[in-house]
């Protein structure tokens, strides 16, 4: 689809598959966030500071080195990544990971137990704020991840600032993206299946009450 981009490698059957499971995009896991050769990232460009991205995912991690979910991404040093993985004790959990100028931060307050292989994940960008939600399909609706993160680390101005970009492999001026990311840090051949993804532009939460809201732009991709 014209809205989608991949990172550092062509979209080919060695890691992307639309045929093995009808109406799903299968993404085979790739490198870590700091990998510069074969990351398994499929994303679309952010076109508004107020927008949301959600996707349905099925994933069965076999260990803590298997991660799959959705990401707000600027480059390999600056991102926010909500993902399903396994704890070191073997529990299936939802985790939130931030890269900020190359420094990785796990957010323990965001960890949530997950008892299903299928769920829906959502990123919301609201100006300088990034929020995440998830829905397990159990009838409880969206649940908010209790962490609000800084969206400005996804900007050209931040990433290109002296002292922020750690080396020449992480330049600025790429623009922010929202997308799907799968990691297989142990090379076990794990994959995740996605059957739809939706990008929506939204109105600012603090918009003037008398202002006439613009119609939201909704771009929905059904893989099939």
ABEGO torsion letter per residue (X at the ends): XAABBBBGBBBBAAABBAAABBGBBBBBBBBBAABAABBBBBBBBBABABBBBBBBBBBBBABAABBBEBBBBABAABBBBBBBBBBAAGBBBBBBBBBBGGBBBBBAAABBBBABABBBBBBBBBEABBBBBBBAGAGAEBBBBABBBBAAAABAAAAABBGABABAABBBGAEBBBBBBBBBAAGAGBBBBBABBBBBBBBBAABBAABBBBBBBBBBBBBX
